[in-house]
Amino acid sequence: MISAILLAAGESKRMEDENKLLKKIDGISILQYSIKNILGSAIDELIIVLGHEKEIVEKTIEKNKKIKLIYNENYKNGIFTSIKTGLKSISKKTEAFFLCFGDMPNVNQNIYNKIIKSRDKYNKKLKPNLRKEIIIPSYENKQGNPILFSKFMKNEIMKIKNDDEIKKIIELNKEKILNVPIKSDGVILDFDTQSDFMLSIPNI
């Protein structure tokens, strides 16, 4: 079973008082693009972590049996709080989980599927101690997102106390990383400012 945790609790502080996840391109919000991409992939459940403007954001999300909405009351304290909130809600049957960002709409379903297939193919015939537990997409040698973590990384991630520590987990577990080259810059492209929306149109 593969889970995805979609982080959608942020305050969009660089967007001039506008919630970037609700900003629309061709009539579709950035968050809706991201949700559509994830649901179109081979994931089994999608945990969406809400926070800032919870009620408004929730109304834009169509019901789906794969989706579980949860609220992070501590969202103002950092992304790490939303990650931990999401992890508390994933299924006990989960073998691996994505950490996804709501402002990366160019990560299409094919990218999600390639990451999953690369993990399965690489680890298929290996002994447990030799398997890769962190699968990272990359574009032109730049590591990107979403990252797929093995369930065995959950406890370590639950111990983080600030946003920087998620990067430290990756740095300290380099031997467990499998880099997956992706031809799309969508894995390194996020939408943070008004100018980002002028330059980058989601490729669905």
C-alpha positions, -999 to 999 in steps of 0.1 A, spaced: 0 0 0 13 35 -10 1 66 9 5 102 0 6 131 25 -3 164 8 8 194 28 -18 222 23 -17 241 56 7 269 48 0 306 51 15 316 16 34 345 32 51 354 -1 19 357 -20 8 392 -9 -22 381 13 -34 356 -13 -37 318 -6 -15 304 -34 -32 270 -32 -65 286 -42 -50 306 -71 -64 294 -104 -49 287 -137 -73 280 -166 -101 278 -140 -84 252 -118 -67 259 -85 -31 249 -78 -43 226 -51 -68 209 -74 -41 203 -99 -20 187 -73 -48 165 -59 -58 154 -94 -22 143 -102 -19 123 -70 -52 105 -74 -44 97 -110 -13 78 -98 -10 43 -82 -13 56 -46 -39 40 -24 -47 68 0 -43 106 1 -40 124 34 -45 161 30 -33 182 59 -52 215 62 -43 245 84 -45 281 71 -80 290 59 -91 255 66 -128 259 59 -122 278 26 -97 253 13 -118 223 23 -147 235 3 -126 233 -29 -117 197 -24 -140 172 -41 -150 141 -21 -131 109 -29 -129 76 -11 -91 78 -12 -90 112 5 -88 118 42 -88 154 54 -71 163 87 -64 195 104 -30 206 119 -38 231 146 0 239 149 5 248 113 19 282 121 49 265 138 63 250 105 59 224 78 73 198 101 42 199 122 20 192 92 43 163 82 39 147 116 2 153 117 -1 135 84 20 106 94 -2 100 124 -31 93 100 -16 70 74 -29 34 72 -12 7 92 -9 -12 60 12 15 43 45 2 29 57 36 18 45 72 18 50 103 -3 55 138 12 38 161 -13 36 198 -15 3 215 -26 22 241 -46 39 217 -70 12 212 -97 36 201 -124 43 168 -107 20 147 -128 7 112 -123 34 97 -145 61 111 -122 45 96 -91 42 63 -109 78 63 -120 90 69 -85 69 40 -72 80 17 -100 117 26 -95 115 18 -58 98 -16 -65 121 -25 -93 153 -17 -74 143 -33 -41 126 -64 -56 154 -89 -53 174 -73 -25 177 -83 11 160 -59 35 193 -44 47 202 -35 12 170 -19 1 166 18 -6 142 35 19 142 71 5 133 76 -32 141 111 -45 132 124 -80 158 146 -96 160 169 -126 194 177 -142 211 164 -110 190 186 -87 171 167 -61 134 175 -59 100 164 -46 79 145 -38 100 121 -19 88 86 -13 98 72 21 97 36 33 75 29 63 107 22 82 116 59 81 83 69 98 96 68 134 127 88 125 107 115 108 82 117 137 112 128 159 119 160 139 115 192 159 119 218 131 118 222 93 155 218 89 156 183 104 139 167 75 169 176 54 192 163 80 174 129 79 182 127 42 218 138 47 223 112 74 208 84 54 226 88 20 232 51 17 194 45 18 187 70 -11 177 60 -46 177 90 -70 153 88 -99 160 110 -129 129 128 -142 128 147 -175 103 173 -162 114 203 -141 81 199 -122 99 181 -94 120 212 -86 94 239 -95 70 253 -69 47 283 -68 56 308 -41 52 342 -56 29 360 -80 57 360 -106 59 322 -104 23 320 -117 32 342 -146 61 321 -157 49 285 -151 18 269 -163 9 234 -150 15 207 -175 -12 182 -169 
